[in-house]
């Protein structure tokens, strides 16, 4: 009897593997043992297996999308400190976190000085989107420019670029921080143009749109880029003191405290 059961379990594992039912494949012995004790109806037994399989797949999908999002650490908007940032209210942030704007294909631009929460808010909204089942990515402008440079000669960079095009939400941090070469500006415009009305875009910047011409060094290109970004867009102007500067810590200071 034991040999028959062992053989049956191995058969279940093989069929589960063929059907890509990883939870059933890995836990079939425990599942069968539990059923022998609890004696559920056939319907309850099958439903329990299917529900567990769906739950595992959903969790694995979430972990995969969270990894693909490339988020910085500590970007949970539940912890956002409104005392260090003016320009957005708790009510407005709550409204953004509902992600209705994402479903309606709106863009967001967070604009303001360094340390006022632009990056934190952009990354936090990407995190919220991933948790709610969307495909979303967060990327710094420096990383994006490198991908745009390399995508024609590197399969890895092209794969990353194609991943951007599949996003429901794409966030670019610190654009227009440094001047761009003409070919980089054109490649950036081509990406935004490809995403236009297909993907919501979040931009963080410390420069007003009127200053983008200087960075791009091309008025026509800057106008076309702004036309696509601002067509359906909310601009959030942040101000306030720098959170990083006010909450900075020094290694040497910590060492002094330890010796006292």
ZIZI-V785964 format. One record per backbone hydrogen bond with DSSP energy under -1.0 kcal/mol. NH is the residue of the N-H (numbers start at 1). CO is the residue of the C=O. Records with the same first field share a line. If there is no record, write none. Layout:
# ZIZI-V785964
NH: CO, CO
This chain:
# ZIZI-V785964
5: 1
6: 2
7: 3
8: 4
9: 5
10: 6
11: 7
12: 8
13: 9
14: 10
15: 11
16: 12
17: 13
18: 14
19: 15
20: 17
21: 16
22: 20
25: 21
26: 22
27: 23
31: 27
32: 28
33: 29
34: 30
35: 31
36: 32
37: 33
38: 34
39: 35
45: 41
46: 42
47: 43
48: 44
49: 45
50: 46
51: 47
52: 48
53: 49
54: 50
55: 51
56: 52
57: 53
58: 54
59: 55
60: 56
61: 57
62: 58
63: 59
64: 60
65: 61
66: 62
67: 63
68: 64
69: 65
70: 67
79: 76
80: 77
84: 81
85: 82
86: 239
93: 89
94: 90
95: 91
96: 92
97: 93
99: 96
103: 99
104: 100
105: 102
106: 101
107: 232
108: 201
109: 234
110: 203
111: 236
112: 205
116: 113
121: 117
122: 118
123: 119
124: 120
125: 121
126: 122
127: 123
128: 124
129: 125
130: 126
131: 127
132: 128
133: 130
134: 129
137: 169
138: 69
139: 171
141: 173
144: 140
145: 141
146: 142
147: 143
148: 144
149: 145
150: 146
151: 147
153: 150
154: 150
158: 154
159: 155
160: 156
161: 157
162: 158
163: 159
164: 160
165: 161
167: 164
168: 135
169: 135
170: 200
171: 137
172: 202
173: 139
175: 204
180: 215
185: 181
186: 182
187: 183
188: 184
189: 185
190: 186
191: 187
192: 188
193: 189
194: 190
195: 191
196: 192
198: 195
199: 195
200: 168
202: 170
203: 108
204: 172
205: 110
211: 208
212: 209
215: 211
216: 212
217: 213
222: 218
223: 219
224: 220
225: 221
226: 222
227: 223
228: 224
229: 225
230: 226
234: 107
236: 109
238: 111
239: 86
243: 115
246: 242
247: 243
254: 250
255: 251
256: 252
257: 253
258: 254
259: 255
